[in-house]
Amino acid sequence: MTERFASALDLASRRRPSQPVLCRRPHAIIDQAKAFIGTFPGEVLYAVKCNDDAIVLAALAQAGLRTFDVASLGEMATVAAAVEDAQLYFMHPVKPPEAIAAAYSRFGVRCFALDHPDELAKIRSVLGRIDDLELMVRVAVPTGTAVCELGGKFGAPLDMAASLLREAAEGGARPGLTFHVGSQCMSPGAYANAVRIAAQAARQAGVRPWAIDVGGGFPSAYVGLSPQPLADYVAEVLQAMAAAGLSGVALRAEPGRALAASGASALVRVELRKEDALYLNDGVYGTLAELTFPELVLPTRLVRPFGPHSQEDRDFRFFGPTCDSLDAAEGPFRLPSDIRTGDWIEVGQVGAYGVVLSTGFNGLETATAVTLDDPPLLPLPGHVVSSVPTSARADRPRRVA
């Protein structure tokens, strides 16, 4: 059982940690999941790739979520161990034959995604039948409004998607369509456009889809990025469905970031200050993995248990603890101007991808985990990003998630 603290300040006061600490807030995940389930008029599949922590999965189950988007046998085993009555959907478009067989026989999976004729042939060859399956054809859609574009790797062109949908239906499967508009999508209209493309594939195939899965990409709040309410995204999807004559078709979504981001923060220590540069004991190879995306500026606050701090703030850059020059983030991160070596900083919104992308690179310790009871650390309203040139953001190499 993990240790429990009232807040990051309480944690720093009592433990004075020398290593980074992952601060879980399962209550925040429960709140986010309940809100999403209550707003989205269809089945909500949590994207396990975002954060597969057993604490997160248990919190989602407590919120009433029982359906999960999985991409591997490892994720299936993790979910099955954490949520007794979980229903799994294998939404990775390219799967090893052994994984297809085990998903079907060991984990009861009956829904598989695909985006190529050879993948359909593989599923049919492995299972010997498709008439008891849902086959979700992933169609390529534009992803220009997302922080992380995902369109280059998966998604069948329109003609191929129509052909795959038709072949799946003729083989006796329940055919459906899915897509992904990209991670941290800031435009509700991107979902409506994707629905229109999916509907075009269905018309071209002459097949009424069993389900439309609008994928993930639903955003969370970051410094300078304040997404519109989920209800606006839902409204765009429903209007596009109605216009395409698809009202009544089963609707699904695969949120990850939108449910998990606020569920954790990181408590890190300043090991050295050089003017506006703060060298931390965690970075992009640890729980701060999403700092590889310059557009995602994580909220921060100074945690100094003993003594006052300056009321004047300034912008800082972060450098992680490894010897890799890519272990850095321009921010800017707004913190008290007198921050110094030995201070702690709480970094919010690391619940999405911060756990699953953390490594032991350079032999550094990964973060220990505790539970906090206070509200999540979110960006302050009106907090904007300033002073980082667009060229610097565009030119910096970054990990693709």
Secondary structure, DSSP 8 states (H G I E B T S, - for coil): ---EESSHHHHHHHH--SS-EEEE-HHHHHHHHHHHHHHSSSEEEEEGGG---HHHHHHHHHTT--EEEE-SHHHHHHHHHH-TT-EEEE--SS--HHHHHHHHHHS---EEEE-SHHHHHHHHHHHS--TT-EEEEEB----TTEEE--TTTS-B-HHHHHHHHHHHHHTT-EEEEE----EEE--HHHHHHHHHHHHHHHHHHT---SEEE--S-----BBTB----HHHHHHHHHHHHHHTT-TTSEEEE--SHHHHGGGEEEEEEEEEEETTEEEES--TTTTTGGGGSTT-B--EEEE-SSS---S-EEEEEEE-SSS-TTSEEEEEEEEETT--TT-EEEE---TTTTTTT---GGG----EEEEE-S------TT----S--HHHHHHS-----
